[in-house]
Amino acid sequence: MTILNTLLVQARLSWRDPQRNREHLEKLVEAAPADLDLAVLPETFTTGFLGDADLPEEGMDGPTVVWMRQLAARKGCALAGSAVITESGQRFNRLLFVTPSGDIAHYDKRHLFTFGGESRRYTGGRERVIVDYLGWRINLQVCYDLRFPAWCRNRDDYDLMLLVANWPSKRVRHWSALLEARAIENQSWVIGVNCVGEGGNGMQYPGCSVVHDPLGH
């Protein structure tokens, strides 16, 4: 396997302000070294968690997907992160994986955070998604999926589990412990990218983004 030079963009997100978030994240990615292979953004990086209420809907041809394609091409690296995407009248918390050539794979978050009202806003996905990129088989996951080990199980079909989140400070011990556990039990690399700061819902987010190797280190 080749080395996968990866940037974990542990960003502070502005509540309900897609354009401001795209501009902020673009500056962070553009400042990264030139030999970058993959940049990973947090969950719902354009709006903050559940910050899309009353905002214009975006589809797969909307400004966020266009922006990701342009940035990935200009930077020469893949770009991954989740955004709220509307398709056939349904909203999804969709993890987008965009390559420098403009190809897009996507995974719709399977386990919606019912306690926070996410299941009332979005439709849950049904399918696991594995992306082949630069010799790596990458399993796409979003936030609450981390708590479901059977869903995350390595079926000898991935080398890296990539998980993006808006995981609050009051449960950060769970975040850190479960990411390590998923790496150890699946004998795979694990990347977890969280946001920082205060969300519009009053939640505090601690970051604690991390890369674990297949031994859990």
DRENPA-3360 file (N, C-alpha, C; in nm, 2 decimals, always signed):
BEGIN
1 = MTILNTLL = +0.08/-0.12/+0.00/+0.00/+0.00/+0.00/+0.09/+0.13/+0.00 ~ +0.04/+0.23/-0.07/+0.12/+0.35/-0.07/+0.08/+0.44/+0.05 ~ +0.17/+0.53/+0.08/+0.14/+0.63/+0.19/+0.03/+0.72/+0.14 ~ -0.07/+0.75/+0.23/-0.18/+0.84/+0.20/-0.16/+0.96/+0.28 ~ -0.11/+1.07/+0.22/-0.09/+1.19/+0.29/-0.22/+1.26/+0.32 ~ -0.26/+1.27/+0.44/-0.40/+1.31/+0.48/-0.40/+1.43/+0.57 ~ -0.48/+1.52/+0.54/-0.51/+1.64/+0.62/-0.64/+1.63/+0.69 ~ -0.63/+1.64/+0.83/-0.75/+1.63/+0.91/-0.79/+1.78/+0.94;
9 = VQARLSWR = -0.90/+1.83/+0.88/-0.94/+1.97/+0.89/-1.03/+1.98/+1.01 ~ -0.97/+2.00/+1.13/-1.05/+2.01/+1.25/-1.09/+2.16/+1.27 ~ -1.20/+2.19/+1.21/-1.24/+2.33/+1.19/-1.35/+2.38/+1.28 ~ -1.35/+2.51/+1.31/-1.47/+2.57/+1.37/-1.57/+2.60/+1.26 ~ -1.69/+2.56/+1.28/-1.80/+2.58/+1.18/-1.89/+2.70/+1.22 ~ -1.93/+2.78/+1.12/-2.02/+2.89/+1.15/-2.17/+2.83/+1.13 ~ -2.25/+2.87/+1.22/-2.39/+2.82/+1.22/-2.47/+2.87/+1.10 ~ -2.53/+2.78/+1.02/-2.62/+2.82/+0.91/-2.56/+2.92/+0.81;
17 = DPQRNREH = -2.43/+2.90/+0.78/-2.37/+3.00/+0.69/-2.28/+2.92/+0.59 ~ -2.34/+2.85/+0.49/-2.26/+2.77/+0.40/-2.15/+2.84/+0.33 ~ -2.17/+2.96/+0.28/-2.07/+3.03/+0.21/-1.95/+3.07/+0.29 ~ -1.98/+3.11/+0.42/-1.87/+3.15/+0.51/-1.79/+3.02/+0.54 ~ -1.85/+2.91/+0.56/-1.78/+2.78/+0.59/-1.70/+2.74/+0.48 ~ -1.75/+2.74/+0.36/-1.67/+2.70/+0.24/-1.55/+2.79/+0.23 ~ -1.56/+2.92/+0.25/-1.45/+3.01/+0.23/-1.34/+2.98/+0.34 ~ -1.39/+2.95/+0.46/-1.29/+2.92/+0.57/-1.22/+2.79/+0.55;
25 = LEKLVEAA = -1.30/+2.69/+0.51/-1.24/+2.56/+0.49/-1.14/+2.56/+0.37 ~ -1.18/+2.64/+0.27/-1.09/+2.65/+0.15/-0.95/+2.70/+0.19 ~ -0.95/+2.80/+0.28/-0.82/+2.86/+0.32/-0.74/+2.76/+0.40 ~ -0.80/+2.68/+0.48/-0.73/+2.58/+0.55/-0.67/+2.47/+0.46 ~ -0.75/+2.43/+0.36/-0.70/+2.33/+0.27/-0.59/+2.38/+0.18 ~ -0.61/+2.50/+0.13/-0.51/+2.56/+0.04/-0.38/+2.58/+0.11 ~ -0.38/+2.60/+0.25/-0.25/+2.62/+0.32/-0.18/+2.50/+0.35 ~ -0.23/+2.38/+0.31/-0.17/+2.25/+0.34/-0.06/+2.23/+0.24;
33 = PADLDLAV = +0.04/+2.14/+0.27/+0.15/+2.11/+0.18/+0.10/+2.06/+0.04 ~ +0.18/+2.08/-0.05/+0.15/+2.05/-0.19/+0.13/+1.90/-0.22 ~ +0.19/+1.81/-0.14/+0.19/+1.67/-0.17/+0.07/+1.60/-0.10 ~ -0.03/+1.67/-0.08/-0.15/+1.62/-0.01/-0.23/+1.52/-0.10 ~ -0.27/+1.41/-0.04/-0.36/+1.31/-0.12/-0.50/+1.32/-0.08 ~ -0.53/+1.36/+0.04/-0.67/+1.36/+0.09/-0.69/+1.46/+0.20 ~ -0.79/+1.54/+0.19/-0.83/+1.64/+0.30/-0.97/+1.60/+0.35 ~ -0.98/+1.59/+0.48/-1.11/+1.54/+0.54/-1.17/+1.65/+0.62;
41 = LPETFTTG = -1.29/+1.69/+0.59/-1.37/+1.79/+0.66/-1.47/+1.73/+0.76 ~ -1.52/+1.81/+0.85/-1.61/+1.75/+0.95/-1.75/+1.72/+0.89 ~ -1.83/+1.66/+0.98/-1.97/+1.64/+0.94/-2.05/+1.77/+0.92 ~ -2.14/+1.77/+0.83/-2.23/+1.89/+0.79/-2.14/+2.01/+0.80 ~ -2.04/+2.01/+0.72/-1.94/+2.12/+0.73/-1.99/+2.26/+0.67 ~ -2.10/+2.26/+0.60/-2.15/+2.39/+0.55/-2.24/+2.46/+0.64 ~ -2.30/+2.38/+0.74/-2.41/+2.44/+0.82/-2.39/+2.43/+0.97 ~ -2.31/+2.33/+1.01/-2.31/+2.28/+1.15/-2.43/+2.18/+1.16;
49 = FLGDADLP = -2.42/+2.11/+1.27/-2.52/+2.00/+1.29/-2.66/+2.05/+1.30 ~ -2.75/+2.01/+1.22/-2.89/+2.05/+1.21/-2.91/+2.20/+1.18 ~ -2.81/+2.26/+1.12/-2.81/+2.40/+1.10/-2.87/+2.44/+0.96 ~ -2.93/+2.34/+0.89/-2.98/+2.37/+0.76/-3.13/+2.41/+0.75 ~ -3.19/+2.42/+0.87/-3.34/+2.46/+0.87/-3.36/+2.59/+0.80 ~ -3.45/+2.60/+0.71/-3.49/+2.72/+0.64/-3.39/+2.77/+0.54 ~ -3.28/+2.69/+0.52/-3.18/+2.73/+0.42/-3.22/+2.67/+0.28 ~ -3.18/+2.73/+0.17/-3.21/+2.67/+0.04/-3.16/+2.53/+0.03;
57 = EEGMDGPT = -3.24/+2.44/-0.03/-3.19/+2.30/-0.05/-3.08/+2.30/-0.15 ~ -2.99/+2.20/-0.13/-2.88/+2.17/-0.22/-2.89/+2.03/-0.28 ~ -2.87/+2.02/-0.41/-2.86/+1.89/-0.47/-2.72/+1.85/-0.51 ~ -2.70/+1.75/-0.58/-2.57/+1.70/-0.62/-2.51/+1.79/-0.73 ~ -2.59/+1.89/-0.78/-2.53/+1.99/-0.87/-2.53/+2.12/-0.81 ~ -2.54/+2.13/-0.67/-2.55/+2.26/-0.60/-2.41/+2.32/-0.57 ~ -2.41/+2.43/-0.50/-2.28/+2.50/-0.48/-2.18/+2.43/-0.40 ~ -2.22/+2.35/-0.31/-2.12/+2.27/-0.22/-2.05/+2.17/-0.30;
65 = VVWMRQLA = -2.12/+2.09/-0.38/-2.06/+1.99/-0.47/-1.97/+2.05/-0.57 ~ -2.02/+2.16/-0.63/-1.93/+2.23/-0.73/-1.81/+2.28/-0.67 ~ -1.82/+2.34/-0.55/-1.70/+2.39/-0.47/-1.60/+2.28/-0.44 ~ -1.65/+2.16/-0.40/-1.56/+2.05/-0.36/-1.49/+2.00/-0.49 ~ -1.56/+1.99/-0.60/-1.49/+1.95/-0.72/-1.38/+2.05/-0.77 ~ -1.41/+2.18/-0.76/-1.31/+2.28/-0.80/-1.19/+2.28/-0.70 ~ -1.22/+2.27/-0.57/-1.11/+2.27/-0.48/-1.02/+2.14/-0.49 ~ -1.09/+2.02/-0.51/-1.01/+1.90/-0.52/-0.92/+1.90/-0.65;
73 = ARKGCALA = -0.98/+1.96/-0.76/-0.90/+1.97/-0.88/-0.78/+2.06/-0.87 ~ -0.81/+2.18/-0.81/-0.71/+2.28/-0.79/-0.59/+2.23/-0.70 ~ -0.63/+2.17/-0.59/-0.53/+2.12/-0.49/-0.47/+1.99/-0.53 ~ -0.53/+1.92/-0.62/-0.48/+1.79/-0.67/-0.49/+1.68/-0.56 ~ -0.59/+1.69/-0.48/-0.62/+1.58/-0.38/-0.77/+1.55/-0.37 ~ -0.80/+1.44/-0.31/-0.94/+1.41/-0.28/-0.99/+1.49/-0.16 ~ -1.12/+1.52/-0.16/-1.18/+1.60/-0.06/-1.30/+1.52/+0.00 ~ -1.31/+1.50/+0.13/-1.42/+1.43/+0.19/-1.48/+1.50/+0.30;
81 = GSAVITES = -1.61/+1.50/+0.32/-1.68/+1.56/+0.42/-1.83/+1.55/+0.40 ~ -1.91/+1.57/+0.50/-2.06/+1.55/+0.48/-2.13/+1.68/+0.48 ~ -2.23/+1.68/+0.40/-2.32/+1.80/+0.38/-2.46/+1.75/+0.37 ~ -2.56/+1.85/+0.39/-2.70/+1.81/+0.37/-2.73/+1.82/+0.22 ~ -2.77/+1.71/+0.16/-2.81/+1.70/+0.02/-2.95/+1.66/+0.01 ~ -3.03/+1.72/-0.08/-3.17/+1.69/-0.11/-3.17/+1.61/-0.24 ~ -3.24/+1.50/-0.24/-3.26/+1.42/-0.36/-3.40/+1.35/-0.36 ~ -3.47/+1.37/-0.46/-3.61/+1.31/-0.47/-3.69/+1.35/-0.36;
89 = GQRFNRLL = -3.68/+1.48/-0.31/-3.76/+1.53/-0.20/-3.72/+1.49/-0.07 ~ -3.61/+1.41/-0.05/-3.56/+1.37/+0.08/-3.43/+1.43/+0.11 ~ -3.40/+1.47/+0.24/-3.28/+1.52/+0.28/-3.19/+1.41/+0.34 ~ -3.06/+1.41/+0.30/-2.97/+1.32/+0.35/-2.85/+1.39/+0.42 ~ -2.79/+1.33/+0.53/-2.66/+1.37/+0.58/-2.56/+1.29/+0.50 ~ -2.51/+1.35/+0.39/-2.44/+1.27/+0.29/-2.29/+1.30/+0.30 ~ -2.21/+1.19/+0.32/-2.06/+1.20/+0.31/-2.02/+1.19/+0.17 ~ -1.96/+1.30/+0.12/-1.91/+1.31/-0.02/-1.76/+1.29/-0.03;
97 = FVTPSGDI = -1.72/+1.20/-0.12/-1.58/+1.18/-0.15/-1.55/+1.22/-0.29 ~ -1.48/+1.32/-0.31/-1.46/+1.38/-0.44/-1.31/+1.37/-0.48 ~ -1.28/+1.31/-0.59/-1.14/+1.29/-0.63/-1.09/+1.41/-0.72 ~ -0.96/+1.43/-0.74/-0.91/+1.54/-0.82/-0.97/+1.54/-0.96 ~ -1.00/+1.43/-1.01/-1.06/+1.42/-1.15/-1.21/+1.45/-1.16 ~ -1.27/+1.47/-1.04/-1.41/+1.51/-1.03/-1.51/+1.40/-1.01 ~ -1.46/+1.28/-1.00/-1.54/+1.16/-0.96/-1.59/+1.18/-0.82 ~ -1.72/+1.14/-0.80/-1.78/+1.15/-0.67/-1.84/+1.02/-0.62;
105 = AHYDKRHL = -1.80/+0.98/-0.50/-1.87/+0.87/-0.43/-1.94/+0.93/-0.31 ~ -2.05/+0.87/-0.27/-2.12/+0.92/-0.15/-2.18/+0.81/-0.07 ~ -2.19/+0.85/+0.06/-2.25/+0.76/+0.16/-2.35/+0.84/+0.24 ~ -2.47/+0.79/+0.25/-2.57/+0.85/+0.33/-2.58/+0.79/+0.47 ~ -2.56/+0.88/+0.57/-2.55/+0.83/+0.71/-2.66/+0.74/+0.75 ~ -2.62/+0.62/+0.79/-2.72/+0.51/+0.82/-2.79/+0.53/+0.96 ~ -2.71/+0.56/+1.06/-2.76/+0.57/+1.20/-2.78/+0.72/+1.23 ~ -2.90/+0.77/+1.22/-2.93/+0.91/+1.25/-2.95/+0.92/+1.40;
113 = FTFGGESR = -2.90/+1.04/+1.45/-2.90/+1.06/+1.60/-3.04/+1.10/+1.64 ~ -3.13/+1.00/+1.67/-3.27/+1.03/+1.70/-3.28/+1.12/+1.82 ~ -3.20/+1.10/+1.92/-3.21/+1.18/+2.05/-3.19/+1.33/+2.02 ~ -3.12/+1.37/+1.91/-3.10/+1.51/+1.88/-3.19/+1.56/+1.77 ~ -3.29/+1.47/+1.73/-3.39/+1.51/+1.63/-3.34/+1.49/+1.49 ~ -3.23/+1.43/+1.46/-3.18/+1.41/+1.33/-3.27/+1.32/+1.24 ~ -3.33/+1.22/+1.30/-3.42/+1.13/+1.23/-3.55/+1.20/+1.18 ~ -3.58/+1.31/+1.24/-3.70/+1.39/+1.20/-3.67/+1.48/+1.08;
121 = RYTGGRER = -3.54/+1.51/+1.06/-3.50/+1.60/+0.95/-3.45/+1.52/+0.83 ~ -3.38/+1.41/+0.85/-3.32/+1.35/+0.73/-3.37/+1.20/+0.71 ~ -3.34/+1.15/+0.60/-3.36/+1.01/+0.57/-3.23/+0.93/+0.58 ~ -3.24/+0.82/+0.65/-3.12/+0.73/+0.67/-3.08/+0.66/+0.55 ~ -2.95/+0.64/+0.53/-2.91/+0.55/+0.42/-2.92/+0.41/+0.45 ~ -2.90/+0.32/+0.35/-2.92/+0.18/+0.36/-2.79/+0.10/+0.33 ~ -2.70/+0.16/+0.25/-2.59/+0.08/+0.20/-2.46/+0.13/+0.25 ~ -2.37/+0.03/+0.29/-2.23/+0.06/+0.31/-2.16/+0.10/+0.18;
129 = VIVDYLGW = -2.06/+0.19/+0.20/-1.99/+0.24/+0.08/-1.84/+0.23/+0.10 ~ -1.77/+0.16/+0.01/-1.63/+0.14/+0.01/-1.57/+0.21/-0.11 ~ -1.48/+0.31/-0.09/-1.42/+0.38/-0.20/-1.28/+0.33/-0.23 ~ -1.25/+0.30/-0.35/-1.11/+0.26/-0.39/-1.04/+0.39/-0.43 ~ -0.93/+0.42/-0.36/-0.85/+0.55/-0.39/-0.71/+0.53/-0.36 ~ -0.62/+0.54/-0.46/-0.48/+0.53/-0.45/-0.43/+0.40/-0.39 ~ -0.50/+0.29/-0.42/-0.47/+0.16/-0.36/-0.53/+0.14/-0.22 ~ -0.60/+0.23/-0.17/-0.67/+0.21/-0.04/-0.82/+0.19/-0.06;
137 = RINLQVCY = -0.87/+0.09/+0.02/-1.01/+0.07/+0.03/-1.07/+0.14/+0.15 ~ -1.15/+0.24/+0.13/-1.19/+0.33/+0.23/-1.34/+0.32/+0.26 ~ -1.37/+0.28/+0.39/-1.50/+0.27/+0.43/-1.56/+0.40/+0.49 ~ -1.66/+0.46/+0.43/-1.71/+0.59/+0.47/-1.82/+0.57/+0.58 ~ -1.80/+0.65/+0.69/-1.89/+0.65/+0.80/-1.91/+0.79/+0.85 ~ -2.02/+0.81/+0.92/-2.06/+0.94/+0.98/-2.10/+0.93/+1.12 ~ -2.03/+1.00/+1.21/-2.06/+1.03/+1.35/-2.12/+0.91/+1.42 ~ -2.25/+0.91/+1.44/-2.32/+0.82/+1.53/-2.31/+0.67/+1.48;
145 = DLRFPAWC = -2.27/+0.65/+1.35/-2.24/+0.52/+1.30/-2.13/+0.45/+1.39 ~ -2.04/+0.53/+1.45/-1.93/+0.48/+1.53/-1.98/+0.39/+1.64 ~ -2.10/+0.41/+1.69/-2.15/+0.33/+1.80/-2.21/+0.20/+1.76 ~ -2.20/+0.16/+1.63/-2.26/+0.04/+1.58/-2.15/-0.05/+1.52 ~ -2.09/-0.13/+1.61/-1.97/-0.21/+1.56/-2.01/-0.31/+1.45 ~ -2.13/-0.36/+1.45/-2.16/-0.46/+1.34/-2.17/-0.39/+1.20 ~ -2.22/-0.26/+1.20/-2.22/-0.18/+1.08/-2.08/-0.15/+1.03 ~ -1.99/-0.13/+1.13/-1.85/-0.09/+1.09/-1.76/-0.21/+1.07;
153 = RNRDDYDL = -1.81/-0.33/+1.08/-1.73/-0.45/+1.08/-1.65/-0.46/+0.95 ~ -1.53/-0.49/+0.96/-1.44/-0.52/+0.84/-1.47/-0.66/+0.79 ~ -1.53/-0.66/+0.67/-1.56/-0.79/+0.60/-1.45/-0.83/+0.50 ~ -1.33/-0.79/+0.54/-1.21/-0.80/+0.45/-1.23/-0.72/+0.33 ~ -1.30/-0.61/+0.34/-1.33/-0.52/+0.23/-1.28/-0.38/+0.24 ~ -1.21/-0.35/+0.35/-1.16/-0.21/+0.36/-1.03/-0.21/+0.44 ~ -0.94/-0.11/+0.42/-0.82/-0.09/+0.48/-0.82/+0.03/+0.58 ~ -0.92/+0.12/+0.56/-0.93/+0.24/+0.63/-1.07/+0.28/+0.65;
161 = MLLVANWP = -1.11/+0.30/+0.78/-1.24/+0.35/+0.81/-1.23/+0.51/+0.83 ~ -1.30/+0.58/+0.75/-1.30/+0.73/+0.75/-1.43/+0.78/+0.81 ~ -1.42/+0.85/+0.92/-1.54/+0.89/+0.99/-1.54/+1.04/+1.02 ~ -1.64/+1.11/+0.98/-1.65/+1.25/+1.01/-1.76/+1.28/+1.11 ~ -1.75/+1.39/+1.19/-1.84/+1.40/+1.30/-1.86/+1.54/+1.35 ~ -1.98/+1.56/+1.42/-2.00/+1.68/+1.51/-2.02/+1.61/+1.65 ~ -1.92/+1.57/+1.72/-1.93/+1.49/+1.84/-1.90/+1.59/+1.96 ~ -2.00/+1.60/+2.05/-1.99/+1.70/+2.16/-1.89/+1.67/+2.27;
169 = SKRVRHWS = -1.85/+1.77/+2.34/-1.75/+1.76/+2.44/-1.79/+1.67/+2.55 ~ -1.92/+1.67/+2.59/-1.97/+1.59/+2.70/-1.96/+1.44/+2.68 ~ -1.94/+1.40/+2.55/-1.93/+1.26/+2.53/-1.80/+1.23/+2.45 ~ -1.70/+1.31/+2.48/-1.57/+1.30/+2.40/-1.50/+1.17/+2.44 ~ -1.51/+1.13/+2.57/-1.45/+1.00/+2.61/-1.50/+0.88/+2.53 ~ -1.62/+0.88/+2.49/-1.68/+0.78/+2.41/-1.62/+0.78/+2.27 ~ -1.61/+0.91/+2.22/-1.55/+0.93/+2.08/-1.41/+0.87/+2.07 ~ -1.33/+0.90/+2.17/-1.19/+0.86/+2.16/-1.18/+0.71/+2.18;
177 = ALLEARAI = -1.25/+0.65/+2.28/-1.25/+0.51/+2.31/-1.30/+0.43/+2.19 ~ -1.41/+0.47/+2.13/-1.47/+0.39/+2.03/-1.39/+0.39/+1.90 ~ -1.32/+0.51/+1.87/-1.24/+0.51/+1.75/-1.12/+0.41/+1.76 ~ -1.06/+0.41/+1.88/-0.95/+0.31/+1.91/-1.00/+0.17/+1.90 ~ -1.12/+0.15/+1.96/-1.18/+0.01/+1.95/-1.21/-0.04/+1.81 ~ -1.26/+0.05/+1.73/-1.29/+0.01/+1.59/-1.16/-0.02/+1.52 ~ -1.05/+0.05/+1.54/-0.93/+0.01/+1.48/-0.88/-0.12/+1.52 ~ -0.88/-0.15/+1.65/-0.83/-0.28/+1.71/-0.91/-0.39/+1.66;
185 = ENQSWVIG = -1.05/-0.38/+1.67/-1.13/-0.50/+1.64/-1.13/-0.53/+1.49 ~ -1.12/-0.43/+1.41/-1.12/-0.45/+1.26/-0.98/-0.46/+1.20 ~ -0.88/-0.44/+1.28/-0.74/-0.44/+1.23/-0.73/-0.36/+1.11 ~ -0.78/-0.24/+1.12/-0.77/-0.14/+1.01/-0.73/+0.00/+1.06 ~ -0.68/+0.08/+0.97/-0.66/+0.22/+1.00/-0.80/+0.29/+1.02 ~ -0.80/+0.39/+1.11/-0.92/+0.46/+1.14/-0.88/+0.61/+1.14 ~ -0.96/+0.69/+1.07/-0.94/+0.84/+1.08/-1.08/+0.89/+1.13 ~ -1.07/+0.97/+1.24/-1.19/+1.04/+1.29/-1.17/+1.19/+1.29;
193 = VNCVGEGG = -1.25/+1.27/+1.22/-1.24/+1.41/+1.21/-1.36/+1.48/+1.28 ~ -1.34/+1.56/+1.38/-1.45/+1.63/+1.45/-1.42/+1.78/+1.44 ~ -1.53/+1.86/+1.46/-1.52/+2.00/+1.46/-1.48/+2.05/+1.60 ~ -1.46/+2.18/+1.61/-1.43/+2.25/+1.74/-1.52/+2.37/+1.76 ~ -1.52/+2.42/+1.88/-1.60/+2.54/+1.92/-1.74/+2.51/+1.95 ~ -1.82/+2.62/+1.95/-1.96/+2.61/+1.99/-2.05/+2.61/+1.87 ~ -2.15/+2.52/+1.87/-2.24/+2.52/+1.76/-2.36/+2.61/+1.79 ~ -2.44/+2.63/+1.69/-2.56/+2.72/+1.71/-2.66/+2.65/+1.80;
201 = NGMQYPGC = -2.65/+2.52/+1.83/-2.74/+2.46/+1.92/-2.69/+2.46/+2.06 ~ -2.58/+2.54/+2.09/-2.53/+2.55/+2.22/-2.43/+2.44/+2.26 ~ -2.41/+2.34/+2.17/-2.32/+2.23/+2.20/-2.17/+2.28/+2.19 ~ -2.09/+2.23/+2.27/-1.95/+2.25/+2.26/-1.88/+2.13/+2.19 ~ -1.79/+2.16/+2.10/-1.73/+2.05/+2.03/-1.58/+2.06/+2.05 ~ -1.51/+1.94/+2.09/-1.38/+1.94/+2.14/-1.27/+1.91/+2.04 ~ -1.31/+1.88/+1.91/-1.20/+1.83/+1.82/-1.17/+1.69/+1.85 ~ -1.04/+1.67/+1.90/-0.99/+1.54/+1.93/-0.99/+1.45/+1.81;
209 = SVVHDPLG = -0.96/+1.51/+1.69/-0.95/+1.43/+1.57/-0.82/+1.35/+1.58 ~ -0.82/+1.23/+1.51/-0.72/+1.13/+1.54/-0.70/+1.04/+1.42 ~ -0.58/+0.98/+1.41/-0.56/+0.87/+1.32/-0.51/+0.75/+1.41 ~ -0.57/+0.63/+1.39/-0.53/+0.51/+1.46/-0.47/+0.41/+1.36 ~ -0.37/+0.34/+1.39/-0.32/+0.24/+1.30/-0.39/+0.11/+1.34 ~ -0.37/+0.00/+1.26/-0.45/-0.12/+1.29/-0.42/-0.19/+1.43 ~ -0.32/-0.14/+1.50/-0.30/-0.19/+1.63/-0.36/-0.10/+1.74 ~ -0.42/+0.01/+1.69/-0.49/+0.10/+1.79/-0.40/+0.22/+1.83;
217 = H = -0.28/+0.22/+1.79/-0.19/+0.33/+1.83/-0.23/+0.46/+1.75;
% end
